Amino acid sequence: MFGNLGFGELMIIMVIVLVLFGAKRVPEISASFGKGIREFKRNLNDVENAVTGAVIPGRPDAPLQDPYPRPVPQAQDETRAEPKRLL
């Protein structure tokens, strides 16, 4: 992630940042940096979702058909005889 930077180089950079901005501003700067990265990732995902969800030209928008259609149940005979009544 940091290329060829080792622990010593990172410590020197952190000390320089601390001297330049002060102890009170460093947490504010890191928080705003984190928010910026989070917003960038969210926007990147939004663009990716918009691209993958786009309609491909020449492709119909009809819903997919079931490759294994279920058999339609047969209608029962409606001409059944009425049961005989005793009275």
MMTF fields as JSON, N, C-alpha, C and O atoms, coordinates in Angstrom:
{
  "mmtfVersion": "1.0.0",
  "mmtfProducer": "UNKNOWN",
  "numBonds": 347,
  "numAtoms": 348,
  "numGroups": 87,
  "numChains": 1,
  "numModels": 1,
  "chainsPerModel": [1],
  "groupsPerChain": [87],
  "chainIdList": ["A"],
  "bondAtomList": [4, 2, 8, 6, 12, 10, 16, 14, 20, 18, 24, 22, 28, 26, 32, 30, 36, 34, 40, 38, 44, 42, 48, 46, 52, 50, 56, 54, 60, 58, 64, 62, 68, 66, 72, 70, 76, 74, 80, 78, 84, 82, 88, 86, 92, 90, 96, 94, 100, 98, 104, 102, 108, 106, 112, 110, 116, 114, 120, 118, 124, 122, 128, 126, 132, 130, 136, 134, 140, 138, 144, 142, 148, 146, 152, 150, 156, 154, 160, 158, 164, 162, 168, 166, 172, 170, 176, 174, 180, 178, 184, 182, 188, 186, 192, 190, 196, 194, 200, 198, 204, 202, 208, 206, 212, 210, 216, 214, 220, 218, 224, 222, 228, 226, 232, 230, 236, 234, 240, 238, 244, 242, 248, 246, 252, 250, 256, 254, 260, 258, 264, 262, 268, 266, 272, 270, 276, 274, 280, 278, 284, 282, 288, 286, 292, 290, 296, 294, 300, 298, 304, 302, 308, 306, 312, 310, 316, 314, 320, 318, 324, 322, 328, 326, 332, 330, 336, 334, 340, 338, 344, 342],
  "bondOrderList": [1, 1, 1, 1, 1, 1, 1, 1, 1, 1, 1, 1, 1, 1, 1, 1, 1, 1, 1, 1, 1, 1, 1, 1, 1, 1, 1, 1, 1, 1, 1, 1, 1, 1, 1, 1, 1, 1, 1, 1, 1, 1, 1, 1, 1, 1, 1, 1, 1, 1, 1, 1, 1, 1, 1, 1, 1, 1, 1, 1, 1, 1, 1, 1, 1, 1, 1, 1, 1, 1, 1, 1, 1, 1, 1, 1, 1, 1, 1, 1, 1, 1, 1, 1, 1, 1],
  "groupList": [{"groupName": "MET", "atomNameList": ["N", "CA", "C", "O"], "elementList": ["N", "C", "C", "O"], "formalChargeList": [0, 0, 0, 0], "bondAtomList": [1, 0, 2, 1, 3, 2], "bondOrderList": [1, 1, 2], "singleLetterCode": "M", "chemCompType": "L-PEPTIDE LINKING"}, {"groupName": "PHE", "atomNameList": ["N", "CA", "C", "O"], "elementList": ["N", "C", "C", "O"], "formalChargeList": [0, 0, 0, 0], "bondAtomList": [1, 0, 2, 1, 3, 2], "bondOrderList": [1, 1, 2], "singleLetterCode": "F", "chemCompType": "L-PEPTIDE LINKING"}, {"groupName": "GLY", "atomNameList": ["N", "CA", "C", "O"], "elementList": ["N", "C", "C", "O"], "formalChargeList": [0, 0, 0, 0], "bondAtomList": [1, 0, 2, 1, 3, 2], "bondOrderList": [1, 1, 2], "singleLetterCode": "G", "chemCompType": "PEPTIDE LINKING"}, {"groupName": "ASN", "atomNameList": ["N", "CA", "C", "O"], "elementList": ["N", "C", "C", "O"], "formalChargeList": [0, 0, 0, 0], "bondAtomList": [1, 0, 2, 1, 3, 2], "bondOrderList": [1, 1, 2], "singleLetterCode": "N", "chemCompType": "L-PEPTIDE LINKING"}, {"groupName": "LEU", "atomNameList": ["N", "CA", "C", "O"], "elementList": ["N", "C", "C", "O"], "formalChargeList": [0, 0, 0, 0], "bondAtomList": [1, 0, 2, 1, 3, 2], "bondOrderList": [1, 1, 2], "singleLetterCode": "L", "chemCompType": "L-PEPTIDE LINKING"}, {"groupName": "GLU", "atomNameList": ["N", "CA", "C", "O"], "elementList": ["N", "C", "C", "O"], "formalChargeList": [0, 0, 0, 0], "bondAtomList": [1, 0, 2, 1, 3, 2], "bondOrderList": [1, 1, 2], "singleLetterCode": "E", "chemCompType": "L-PEPTIDE LINKING"}, {"groupName": "ILE", "atomNameList": ["N", "CA", "C", "O"], "elementList": ["N", "C", "C", "O"], "formalChargeList": [0, 0, 0, 0], "bondAtomList": [1, 0, 2, 1, 3, 2], "bondOrderList": [1, 1, 2], "singleLetterCode": "I", "chemCompType": "L-PEPTIDE LINKING"}, {"groupName": "VAL", "atomNameList": ["N", "CA", "C", "O"], "elementList": ["N", "C", "C", "O"], "formalChargeList": [0, 0, 0, 0], "bondAtomList": [1, 0, 2, 1, 3, 2], "bondOrderList": [1, 1, 2], "singleLetterCode": "V", "chemCompType": "L-PEPTIDE LINKING"}, {"groupName": "ALA", "atomNameList": ["N", "CA", "C", "O"], "elementList": ["N", "C", "C", "O"], "formalChargeList": [0, 0, 0, 0], "bondAtomList": [1, 0, 2, 1, 3, 2], "bondOrderList": [1, 1, 2], "singleLetterCode": "A", "chemCompType": "L-PEPTIDE LINKING"}, {"groupName": "LYS", "atomNameList": ["N", "CA", "C", "O"], "elementList": ["N", "C", "C", "O"], "formalChargeList": [0, 0, 0, 0], "bondAtomList": [1, 0, 2, 1, 3, 2], "bondOrderList": [1, 1, 2], "singleLetterCode": "K", "chemCompType": "L-PEPTIDE LINKING"}, {"groupName": "ARG", "atomNameList": ["N", "CA", "C", "O"], "elementList": ["N", "C", "C", "O"], "formalChargeList": [0, 0, 0, 0], "bondAtomList": [1, 0, 2, 1, 3, 2], "bondOrderList": [1, 1, 2], "singleLetterCode": "R", "chemCompType": "L-PEPTIDE LINKING"}, {"groupName": "PRO", "atomNameList": ["N", "CA", "C", "O"], "elementList": ["N", "C", "C", "O"], "formalChargeList": [0, 0, 0, 0], "bondAtomList": [1, 0, 2, 1, 3, 2], "bondOrderList": [1, 1, 2], "singleLetterCode": "P", "chemCompType": "L-PEPTIDE LINKING"}, {"groupName": "SER", "atomNameList": ["N", "CA", "C", "O"], "elementList": ["N", "C", "C", "O"], "formalChargeList": [0, 0, 0, 0], "bondAtomList": [1, 0, 2, 1, 3, 2], "bondOrderList": [1, 1, 2], "singleLetterCode": "S", "chemCompType": "L-PEPTIDE LINKING"}, {"groupName": "ASP", "atomNameList": ["N", "CA", "C", "O"], "elementList": ["N", "C", "C", "O"], "formalChargeList": [0, 0, 0, 0], "bondAtomList": [1, 0, 2, 1, 3, 2], "bondOrderList": [1, 1, 2], "singleLetterCode": "D", "chemCompType": "L-PEPTIDE LINKING"}, {"groupName": "THR", "atomNameList": ["N", "CA", "C", "O"], "elementList": ["N", "C", "C", "O"], "formalChargeList": [0, 0, 0, 0], "bondAtomList": [1, 0, 2, 1, 3, 2], "bondOrderList": [1, 1, 2], "singleLetterCode": "T", "chemCompType": "L-PEPTIDE LINKING"}, {"groupName": "GLN", "atomNameList": ["N", "CA", "C", "O"], "elementList": ["N", "C", "C", "O"], "formalChargeList": [0, 0, 0, 0], "bondAtomList": [1, 0, 2, 1, 3, 2], "bondOrderList": [1, 1, 2], "singleLetterCode": "Q", "chemCompType": "L-PEPTIDE LINKING"}, {"groupName": "TYR", "atomNameList": ["N", "CA", "C", "O"], "elementList": ["N", "C", "C", "O"], "formalChargeList": [0, 0, 0, 0], "bondAtomList": [1, 0, 2, 1, 3, 2], "bondOrderList": [1, 1, 2], "singleLetterCode": "Y", "chemCompType": "L-PEPTIDE LINKING"}],
  "groupTypeList": [0, 1, 2, 3, 4, 2, 1, 2, 5, 4, 0, 6, 6, 0, 7, 6, 7, 4, 7, 4, 1, 2, 8, 9, 10, 7, 11, 5, 6, 12, 8, 12, 1, 2, 9, 2, 6, 10, 5, 1, 9, 10, 3, 4, 3, 13, 7, 5, 3, 8, 7, 14, 2, 8, 7, 6, 11, 2, 10, 11, 13, 8, 11, 4, 15, 13, 11, 16, 11, 10, 11, 7, 11, 15, 8, 15, 13, 5, 14, 10, 8, 5, 11, 9, 10, 4, 4],
  "groupIdList": [1, 2, 3, 4, 5, 6, 7, 8, 9, 10, 11, 12, 13, 14, 15, 16, 17, 18, 19, 20, 21, 22, 23, 24, 25, 26, 27, 28, 29, 30, 31, 32, 33, 34, 35, 36, 37, 38, 39, 40, 41, 42, 43, 44, 45, 46, 47, 48, 49, 50, 51, 52, 53, 54, 55, 56, 57, 58, 59, 60, 61, 62, 63, 64, 65, 66, 67, 68, 69, 70, 71, 72, 73, 74, 75, 76, 77, 78, 79, 80, 81, 82, 83, 84, 85, 86, 87],
  "secStructList": [7, 7, 6, 6, 7, 7, 2, 2, 2, 2, 2, 2, 2, 2, 2, 2, 2, 2, 2, 2, 2, 7, 6, 6, 2, 2, 2, 2, 2, 2, 2, 2, 2, 2, 2, 2, 2, 2, 2, 2, 2, 2, 2, 2, 2, 2, 2, 2, 2, 2, 2, 2, 6, 1, 7, 7, 6, 6, 1, 7, 7, 7, 7, 7, 7, 7, 1, 1, 7, 7, 7, 7, 7, 7, 7, 7, 7, 1, 7, 7, 7, 7, 7, 7, 7, 7, 7],
  "xCoordList": [0.821, 0.0, 0.863, 0.564, 1.903, 2.754, 4.028, 4.963, 4.075, 5.241, 6.441, 6.377, 7.536, 8.77, 8.948, 10.056, 7.889, 7.989, 7.999, 7.13, 8.977, 9.065, 8.489, 7.903, 8.662, 8.141, 8.801, 8.124, 10.088, 10.816, 10.354, 10.163, 10.171, 9.722, 8.314, 8.02, 7.441, 6.078, 6.068, 5.281, 6.924, 7.003, 7.474, 6.955, 8.449, 8.944, 7.831, 7.675, 7.053, 5.94, 4.905, 4.386, 4.6, 3.62, 4.085, 3.279, 5.366, 5.907, 5.829, 5.476, 6.148, 6.073, 4.636, 4.394, 3.67, 2.257, 1.843, 1.116, 2.296, 1.955, 2.518, 1.852, 3.738, 4.364, 3.665, 3.439, 3.322, 2.7, 1.287, 0.928, 0.488, -0.922, -1.285, -2.335, -0.486, -0.788, -1.628, -2.264, -1.609, -2.288, -3.803, -4.488, -4.343, -5.79, -6.348, -7.482, -5.576, -6.068, -5.885, -6.608, -4.959, -4.69, -5.922, -6.228, -6.652, -7.861, -8.931, -9.627, -9.066, -10.041, -9.668, -10.525, -8.398, -7.926, -8.116, -8.568, -7.776, -7.924, -9.394, -9.73, -10.284, -11.711, -12.26, -13.015, -11.882, -12.369, -11.782, -12.442, -10.557, -9.935, -10.696, -10.952, -11.058, -11.834, -13.202, -13.662, -13.873, -15.177, -15.062, -15.925, -13.994, -13.783, -13.585, -14.134, -12.803, -12.581, -13.883, -14.184, -14.655, -15.932, -16.897, -17.562, -16.977, -17.86, -17.399, -18.221, -16.09, -15.554, -15.929, -16.349, -15.784, -16.132, -17.627, -18.023, -18.463, -19.907, -20.273, -21.077, -19.69, -19.968, -19.468, -20.111, -18.328, -17.798, -18.737, -18.961, -19.292, -20.249, -21.541, -22.135, -21.985, -23.187, -23.002, -23.897, -21.843, -21.564, -21.492, -22.021, -20.85, -20.74, -22.125, -22.405, -22.987, -24.341, -25.143, -25.94, -24.941, -25.646, -25.192, -26.0, -23.908, -23.384, -23.84, -24.26, -23.767, -24.161, -25.663, -26.13, -26.435, -27.88, -28.438, -29.65, -27.577, -28.044, -28.573, -28.142, -29.516, -30.085, -29.097, -28.549, -28.88, -27.976, -28.765, -29.821, -28.269, -29.004, -29.149, -28.233, -30.295, -30.54, -31.043, -31.337, -31.144, -31.601, -33.016, -33.237, -33.963, -35.33, -35.427, -34.702, -36.334, -36.54, -37.619, -38.079, -38.026, -39.073, -38.554, -37.367, -39.432, -38.986, -38.576, -39.063, -37.693, -37.227, -38.345, -39.128, -38.411, -39.419, -38.849, -37.645, -39.725, -39.317, -38.89, -39.687, -37.654, -37.219, -37.933, -37.948, -38.513, -39.227, -40.663, -40.98, -41.531, -42.911, -43.633, -43.44, -44.45, -45.223, -46.473, -47.036, -46.911, -48.13, -49.354, -49.465, -50.257, -51.477, -52.474, -52.725, -53.05, -54.009, -55.258, -55.725, -55.792, -56.973, -58.206, -58.317, -59.108, -60.353, -61.187, -61.298, -61.767, -62.585, -63.923, -64.408, -64.491, -65.76, -66.843, -67.124, -67.451, -68.461, -69.856, -70.803, -69.985, -71.302, -71.492, -72.053, -71.048, -71.235, -72.708, -73.484, -73.054, -74.438, -74.634, -73.762, -75.773, -76.103, -76.387, -76.964, -75.988, -76.312, -77.835, -78.507, -78.35, -79.792, -80.19, -79.488, -81.336, -81.839, -82.896, -83.602, -82.982, -83.95, -85.346, -86.306, -85.533, -86.851, -87.134, -88.208],
  "yCoordList": [-1.188, 0.0, 1.249, 2.201, 1.267, 2.448, 2.308, 3.09, 1.327, 1.169, 0.712, -0.3, 1.443, 1.076, 1.812, 1.843, 2.403, 3.116, 2.112, 1.246, 2.247, 1.39, 2.083, 3.161, 1.449, 1.995, 3.321, 4.253, 3.416, 4.644, 5.823, 6.92, 5.604, 6.677, 7.142, 8.337, 6.174, 6.538, 7.342, 8.279, 6.995, 7.746, 9.176, 10.111, 9.357, 10.697, 11.526, 12.703, 10.916, 11.626, 12.022, 13.137, 11.122, 11.431, 12.558, 13.397, 12.592, 13.665, 14.993, 16.01, 15.004, 16.243, 16.743, 17.941, 15.835, 16.222, 16.778, 17.769, 16.156, 16.62, 18.004, 18.836, 18.261, 19.571, 20.633, 21.747, 20.3, 21.276, 21.65, 22.828, 20.672, 20.925, 20.989, 21.538, 20.466, 20.49, 19.293, 18.628, 19.042, 17.862, 17.973, 16.954, 19.203, 19.365, 19.183, 18.73, 19.527, 19.455, 18.087, 17.767, 17.262, 15.966, 15.059, 14.46, 14.92, 14.083, 14.618, 13.837, 15.942, 16.525, 16.22, 15.872, 16.352, 16.091, 14.625, 14.309, 13.723, 12.294, 11.906, 11.054, 12.515, 12.223, 12.686, 11.961, 13.891, 14.381, 13.576, 13.377, 13.12, 12.259, 10.937, 10.449, 10.358, 9.111, 9.28, 8.409, 10.421, 10.69, 10.83, 10.362, 11.472, 11.627, 10.294, 10.063, 9.418, 8.098, 7.301, 6.64, 7.359, 6.645, 7.136, 6.333, 8.459, 9.019, 8.636, 8.354, 8.625, 8.224, 6.777, 6.476, 5.88, 4.471, 4.308, 3.52, 5.056, 4.974, 5.44, 4.798, 6.548, 7.038, 6.076, 5.894, 5.464, 4.482, 3.289, 2.787, 2.824, 1.717, 2.125, 1.316, 3.369, 3.845, 3.842, 3.435, 4.296, 4.306, 2.875, 2.58, 2.003, 0.605, -0.04, -0.77, 0.223, -0.326, 0.246, -0.464, 1.515, 2.126, 1.526, 1.339, 1.226, 0.654, -0.788, -1.178, -1.578, -2.989, -3.152, -4.149, -2.195, -2.273, -1.657, -1.679, -1.108, -0.459, -1.5, -2.653, -1.064, -1.954, -2.107, -1.123, -3.338, -3.605, -3.43, -4.042, -2.595, -2.38, -3.68, -4.502, -3.858, -5.045, -6.215, -7.277, -6.044, -7.132, -6.785, -5.694, -7.685, -7.365, -7.273, -7.943, -6.431, -6.267, -7.194, -7.027, -8.163, -9.093, -9.95, -10.271, -10.317, -11.164, -12.542, -13.022, -13.146, -14.47, -15.493, -15.42, -16.448, -17.486, -18.667, -18.922, -19.374, -20.538, -21.638, -22.027, -22.159, -23.202, -24.525, -25.387, -24.703, -25.932, -25.578, -25.47, -25.397, -24.996, -26.097, -27.286, -25.682, -26.629, -27.016, -26.19, -28.258, -28.654, -27.951, -27.76, -27.578, -26.89, -27.955, -28.903, -27.816, -28.843, -28.816, -27.751, -30.01, -30.141, -29.716, -29.994, -29.057, -28.65, -29.891, -30.772, -29.966, -31.123, -31.036, -29.953, -32.182, -32.25, -31.571, -31.979, -30.532, -29.768, -30.383, -29.889, -31.428, -32.044, -33.221, -34.247, -33.086, -34.154, -34.301, -33.347, -35.48, -35.739, -35.279, -35.463, -34.686, -34.243, -35.475, -36.448, -35.437, -36.576, -36.645, -35.618, -37.853, -38.042, -37.716, -38.034, -37.072, -36.695, -37.699, -38.287, -37.873, -38.805, -38.194, -38.956, -36.974, -36.348, -35.482, -34.883],
  "zCoordList": [0.0, 0.0, 0.0, -0.721, 0.774, 0.869, 0.05, 0.223, -0.834, -1.682, -0.891, -0.193, -0.988, -0.297, 1.027, 1.561, 1.566, 2.834, 3.99, 4.089, 4.836, 6.004, 7.225, 7.124, 8.386, 9.626, 9.969, 10.402, 9.784, 10.103, 9.272, 9.797, 7.967, 7.083, 7.441, 7.423, 7.771, 8.164, 9.461, 9.598, 10.405, 11.664, 11.414, 12.025, 10.524, 10.197, 9.563, 9.885, 8.659, 8.019, 9.066, 9.03, 9.996, 11.043, 11.953, 12.357, 12.281, 13.123, 12.38, 12.978, 11.095, 10.3, 10.241, 10.391, 10.023, 9.989, 11.344, 11.407, 12.426, 13.772, 14.035, 14.65, 13.577, 13.79, 12.944, 13.415, 11.703, 10.81, 11.232, 11.212, 11.61, 11.867, 13.339, 13.674, 14.21, 15.637, 16.059, 15.24, 17.358, 17.893, 17.796, 17.716, 17.8, 17.741, 16.332, 16.174, 15.318, 13.937, 13.306, 12.362, 13.776, 13.158, 13.186, 12.155, 14.304, 14.275, 13.321, 12.672, 13.233, 12.31, 10.863, 10.051, 10.555, 9.193, 8.837, 7.737, 9.756, 9.463, 9.336, 8.514, 10.139, 10.028, 8.681, 8.033, 8.261, 6.972, 5.817, 4.797, 5.976, 4.961, 4.867, 3.767, 6.006, 6.016, 5.392, 4.653, 5.687, 5.086, 3.573, 2.831, 3.124, 1.684, 0.989, -0.088, 1.599, 1.013, 0.987, -0.006, 2.069, 2.148, 1.077, 0.424, 0.893, -0.126, -1.527, -2.399, -1.745, -3.049, -3.358, -4.475, -2.387, -2.605, -2.87, -3.728, -2.132, -2.331, -3.736, -4.411, -4.181, -5.534, -6.592, -7.626, -6.339, -7.284, -7.396, -8.497, -6.279, -6.305, -7.005, -7.718, -6.813, -7.49, -9.005, -9.746, -9.457, -10.895, -11.423, -12.495, -10.687, -11.11, -11.2, -12.151, -10.224, -10.258, -11.418, -12.029, -11.725, -12.849, -14.176, -15.086, -14.282, -15.52, -15.684, -16.774, -14.636, -14.742, -14.861, -15.411, -14.357, -14.439, -15.706, -15.921, -16.548, -17.769, -18.749, -18.752, -19.582, -20.581, -21.731, -22.229, -22.141, -23.257, -24.551, -24.709, -25.493, -26.745, -27.53, -27.558, -28.16, -28.956, -28.129, -28.678, -26.855, -25.986, -25.515, -24.99, -25.693, -25.274, -23.749, -23.014, -23.314, -21.88, -21.351, -20.221, -22.145, -21.719, -20.571, -20.522, -19.655, -18.553, -19.056, -20.08, -18.33, -18.711, -18.539, -17.592, -19.467, -19.373, -18.61, -18.633, -17.943, -17.176, -18.144, -18.998, -18.045, -18.974, -18.721, -19.6, -17.562, -17.222, -16.842, -15.657, -17.837, -17.515, -16.74, -16.993, -15.814, -15.016, -15.792, -16.511, -15.657, -16.378, -15.791, -14.58, -16.677, -16.261, -15.824, -16.568, -14.627, -14.186, -15.067, -15.47, -15.359, -16.199, -15.413, -14.219, -16.073, -15.427, -15.145, -15.998, -13.965, -13.616, -14.34, -14.671, -14.57, -15.296, -14.473, -13.346, -15.039, -14.325, -14.44, -13.827, -15.198, -15.384, -14.428, -14.813, -13.236, -12.249, -11.922, -11.983, -11.586, -11.184, -9.754, -8.905, -9.497, -8.154, -7.301, -7.786, -6.046, -5.184, -4.957, -4.865, -4.871, -4.697, -3.281, -2.321, -3.175, -1.872, -1.429, -2.248, -0.167, 0.37, 0.446, 0.336, 0.611, 0.696, -0.453, -0.525]
}
